[in-house]
Amino acid sequence: MTELLRAANGAPIVKPPFDRLDGSRAASFKSDCVAAIRGPRLLVDLSGVVFIDSSGLGALVGVLKHLGEEGEVGLVTEAGGVLSLLKITRLYTIFRVFPTQAAGIAWLETPPAS
């Protein structure tokens, strides 16, 4: 089960309790993320994740699509394999990427530009 946290303003932060986001976990992870959505932004803390396959990437993109045109997904990920994969696939251009959870929370707590 994905851990659900909340920023001070109530915005959701999801943190998977596993180190691999792959085909065996992608569907349930996506469902957990969608269930956590309470507004236009969601922060996913991937700091403990060391591996993501195409199914995991698809789950993240699916969550972003669920939020719609005005929605945003922030990803917390440290330098390493996950960040490299986001760069190689150019997905860093559609997600907000943060090096720490604190930086992601600061983004969550800043009102979206109108």
C-alpha positions in Angstrom: 0.0 0.0 0.0 1.3 3.4 -1.0 2.0 5.8 1.9 -0.2 8.9 1.8 1.1 12.1 3.4 -0.4 15.6 3.2 1.3 19.0 2.9 0.3 21.8 5.3 -2.4 22.9 2.8 -3.8 19.4 2.5 -2.3 18.7 -0.9 -1.4 15.0 -1.3 2.0 13.4 -1.3 2.3 9.7 -2.2 5.3 7.7 -1.4 5.6 4.1 -2.6 6.9 1.7 0.1 9.0 -0.3 -2.4 12.2 0.3 -4.3 11.0 -1.0 -7.7 8.1 0.5 -9.7 7.5 -2.2 -12.3 4.8 -4.2 -14.0 3.9 -6.1 -10.8 3.1 -2.8 -8.9 2.3 -0.2 -11.5 -1.5 -0.7 -11.7 -2.1 -0.6 -7.9 0.3 2.3 -7.6 -1.6 4.3 -10.2 -4.9 3.5 -8.5 -3.4 4.7 -5.1 -2.2 7.9 -6.7 -5.6 8.6 -8.4 -7.4 7.9 -5.2 -5.2 10.5 -3.4 -5.9 13.3 -5.8 -7.7 16.2 -4.2 -6.9 19.1 -6.5 -4.7 20.1 -9.5 -1.4 18.9 -8.1 0.1 15.7 -6.7 3.6 15.1 -5.4 5.0 11.6 -5.8 8.1 10.9 -3.6 10.2 8.5 -5.5 13.3 9.0 -3.3 13.2 5.4 -2.2 12.7 4.0 -5.7 15.8 2.8 -7.6 14.2 1.2 -10.6 11.2 2.1 -12.9 10.3 0.1 -16.0 8.0 1.1 -18.8 4.9 0.0 -16.8 5.9 2.3 -13.9 6.5 5.2 -16.3 3.1 4.5 -17.9 1.5 4.6 -14.4 3.0 8.1 -13.8 1.9 9.4 -17.2 -1.6 7.9 -16.5 -1.8 9.8 -13.2 -0.9 13.0 -15.0 -3.5 12.4 -17.7 -6.1 11.7 -15.0 -5.4 15.2 -13.6 -6.3 16.7 -17.0 -4.9 19.7 -18.9 -4.5 21.9 -15.8 -3.0 19.2 -13.6 0.6 18.8 -12.5 2.5 16.0 -11.0 5.7 16.6 -9.1 8.3 13.9 -8.7 10.9 13.7 -5.9 13.9 11.8 -7.1 17.6 12.0 -6.2 20.4 11.7 -8.8 20.6 8.2 -10.1 18.8 5.7 -12.2 15.3 7.2 -11.9 16.4 10.7 -12.8 18.5 9.4 -15.6 15.5 7.5 -17.0 13.3 10.7 -16.8 16.0 12.5 -18.8 16.5 9.8 -21.4 12.8 9.5 -22.0 12.4 13.3 -21.8 9.6 12.8 -19.3 11.3 15.4 -17.1 9.7 17.9 -19.5 6.1 17.0 -18.5 6.7 16.4 -14.7 8.0 18.8 -12.2 11.2 17.2 -10.7 12.5 18.0 -7.3 15.7 16.8 -5.5 14.1 16.7 -2.1 10.6 16.2 -0.5 11.0 19.7 1.1 11.4 21.3 -2.4 8.4 19.4 -3.7 6.3 20.4 -0.7 7.3 24.1 -1.2 5.9 23.7 -4.8 2.7 22.1 -3.6 2.1 24.9 -1.1 2.6 27.6 -3.8 -0.7 28.4 -5.5 -0.7 27.5 -9.2 -0.3 30.3 -11.6 -3.5 31.5 -13.1 
